[in-house]
Amino acid sequence: MGEYTLTRIPAFRDNYLWLLGVTGSLNVVVVDPGEAEAVEAVLEQTGTTLAAILLTHHHADHCGGVARLIQHFQGIPVFGPGAESITGVTQPLSGGEALSVPGVRAPVQVLAVPGHTAAHLAYFLPGEIGRPGLLFCGDTLFGLGCGRLFEGTAAQMNASLARLAALPDDTLVFCAHEYTLLNLPFAEAVDPDNAALLHRGESIRRLRACGEATVPFRLVEERATNPFLRCSEPAIAAAVADVAEEGDPVAVFAALREWRNRW
């Protein structure tokens, strides 16, 4: 990851909070701090200082720690979706912005990815030669899955996933939950003849058996194995042919999401 440093902070049952910094700097940014205490513990261990907060959406496991953190680190900017009610946001965003974030090399691109919530955001740090881009996507895209549609529509979520899938191949995806193994059996049921998925499944099972994380993952691998990113492909449409017509990726996505909800 070149000049960037990334720290994965486990929280709750399966959340990941992410600390992002620049090599040699003591200033760091936290993405989706649902729990303040876990963040504070890592800051103390590493001798770093919180310089900014990035929020993807309003759910408590993503923003529940904001109030305590801004008490301890007064005056730091808190970036988040302006159309969602989140206490503490000082820099409301709607998508399309290019941010200069304290503690991070600019620009950070803000992507509107509604679906899981009405105004969900993702944050993308473009890569350079020898350094992949970094995507913080909250609960929009997961390893082999995607977020539930709590507030948005199937059309919105399908478009949001397509927006993320269009990022460069080598992008590293930092989602907010360790769901990859949980999603694997469903992906295999939808797409049983996918050799790339079978190979990835073996790797996922080995990693989790050793207690290791499956996140981050490479976007190019996700595009090849995540059925929710492949709703335009005949193999995925065939899996839901009884309820969705091939050639209508939104209908295919909606059928897949409903199937996954019942899984």
Phi, psi and omega in degrees: 000011173062233187285349183270146172246137180234132176238125177270125179244107176292143179211154180054219183274319186211016179282152166240126169260145186240129172256125183241131178214183177245135181308128178092351180256147177265000178266133180226163178242141176249138177254124175056061180281083179292338182227118183288320187300320180296320178294314181299323180296318180290321177301318180293318181296323185264352182069026181258165182237138180284126183250340182192162178232134174246129181240136179268326180195180195270358183295144190299327181287359176247337184228007184295340181266000186298313185303315180291320182295321182283344171288320181282328183238072187293140176089355180286147179285143176239110182265135179190173181294122182290338183271003176244150183276101180228114179296131176104347180293125178253341181234085182289138185232159178230355184106143181097351180282155170242111190263143164259106187255126177306133179088357182225141177294130181281156359262156169256120181275133179259125182246129174280120182226063181294157179150295176297311168233170189292330185229032181305140178240158168231157182237129184235127174255109183300147178275176175224180178301123180084001180220120182287159171289157181238127181242124175250107193245010176057238182249023177277305180243131173240167171301115180064019180201192177207170182288157174290157180268082180281324185231334184263185182253166176299320179297319179296313183293320178299319178293322179295317178295323177296323178298317179289320182295339181279355178290165184302151184307317188276005178304134174266128186259122178249090177272178192257003180217150174269083184246000192299312179295322178298324182278343188300312182300324178295314179301320179292326178292322180289321193226062190292342183261010182278107183297323179296322179292318179299317179295316180295323180301320178299317180295317180298315181295322178295314181300312184289330176296332178266004181076018181265154182283152173259359182243135008281165175227161182276139182297323181299323178289323180294318179299329183277345190231342183271116183298332182288344176265003189230033185290349176270355184270140183304323182298322180283318178300324181296330182291339180235027186298337181287341182233352182218134182280134175300141183098353176242086186298331178292317178295321177297315178300313182301319179293319177298315183295320178293320177298315179296324178299327183269354188295000000 
